[in-house]
């Protein structure tokens, strides 16, 4: 192994798979520039460099491997001065503008600062990067200097980048010249797969290409020079013929065509508030970038950098939040998970027949089972959430052809809930990992310390989480409704009865009268974890509580101990393990709040809902690029300050981006009745910061509608105008 210039982090692994990230990768410090396409993503600093100033989670990643760990640009040996750096609004191209510092060219000659303009543009395709560097001399004299590009490839698995130590690695070879005159880095992994990073230069550098590559710059006044670099990720045997990837302009055009196609499949939103529009458009662009087109349809990968891969829970919740505006995304998610549904018992993967995927990885460590996540099923909630999404998709679209297609998968999921999810036969859905390397906790709060009692003791498995019971109750009830439509009357009655019985069991076992909320969980002895948590808010989403208990849960969530001013904390201040800087025990997660917002709307709790939505809206305005992160710290809101960043939060994260859709759907109460071709806005309201809203391309079947909603009184009530209708669809406001 060649460890020259090794840039792998050498730190202790953090506790729990979910957050094994190093302090050196604190993304909150500088807000990296990110691009994603398919199974590839690019993380760079503001200069367009990777690891130019130290070991970080930067580089070019493809299928869970870092194919390029070092990329840096220098002019005359110096780093240029940064003028601007931004990813385009549609997330397709990174543009960096720089200039030169004062440079001594010779003992008696100096290149004055701001003479050169250096523009870097990068486009990312699936497994390929195209970079265009343009150097322009705006001075009055000719100049002679050089530009240098430095490259390195460590071929680190994503889990190594996150901080995990490996006892042994494969063979990392020294870079060699490529057949096309370029440069090739290669690595033979312990999985016997050769991975290569191929670089092509146009024009070629002087001398033999290597880690450092130099181009002389002889520029007359006002002249410019262009250098293009192509970086390609390869795995397996080296091809006999090297395919030519599309050029910079062609690649950019194809990516933008994909973005337009996705945009045409979802509703488009604009408003009277430019700041709200900025947040919504950023969320829309992030979702498009994070979505990968699969054989089953569009599928959102979870987030960059740690979770750019298929996740069950994340994709299902993202699709739920966006369902009113983008049913095609839900269709892709449902079909994708149907194909990967577990069919056999495999303890090493926490898999059992009917279970829905938790996570899928393609890197070397997953192939060698150094981590269990190659195809891993250790989540208790993905399976009931699958049935919940199928039910809501059917209600939203009336697409019974798809429901019939995946009906065997729905039935298998329900059988898993009954036979494997209910470990002790008490109707509750519990989890207890089978894989020694699997996740200890298997709800959405899956860090090791996220389920505990009021004295701080960790709960012992098998554990029954409150939100998982709510999903399961909704799954049984929704499956009953679908079965009735499909003519399975006996199953419909049986499943509805099971939903009723489960609801009664949850109310009896989880409700804490003195806390005015539901317990976080029951431990293996059926003792309630009497913790005020955001988990209880998910019961509102599914409609499990009575109206009175729903109101009390909402009041508890919006009390100062839980609502920090930006959003609802995962755990209330004052609880034994509360820490506003923890991953799951006091932080604020946008998607968590988005689901709770939808639940508040379900119960008509508009007063609490408006406060919550305003906090989320203000959060979006306060963060960089209007991009809500995966999570932020739960410190109380202070005047003149924004939310405090969590250091290794993913940016962007799919379900955080989808929160914009969830909050807007909650405001408007938008619902669909495919059986009579109607769209209804149930008791909609607009907050004071949103006077007017326009929604175009709101789809129901083959029909679409464009509508405008206006706030017309102090209570936030709205009037609706139908601007355009294509096909047979009726639109109305229900007050």
PyMOL commands that set and color helices and strands:
alter all, ss='L'
color gray80, all
select helices_A, chain A and resi 23-25+27-29+158-161+248-264+274-290+312-322+327-340+347-349+364-367+382-397+400-421+466-485+489-510+534-542+547-557+590-602+606-622+624-626+654-657+659-668+674-676
alter helices_A, ss='H'
color red, helices_A
select strands_A, chain A and resi 33-37+40-44+59-62+65-68+70-75+81-87+93-99+103-106+109-111+116-125+128-137+143-152+171-172+176-177+183-188+194-202+212-219+224-235+268-271+291-294+297-300+359-360+375-376+464-465+511-512+517-518+521-522+528-529+670-673+678-682+692-700+703-711+718-726+730-734
alter strands_A, ss='S'
color yellow, strands_A
deselect
rebuild
show_as cartoon
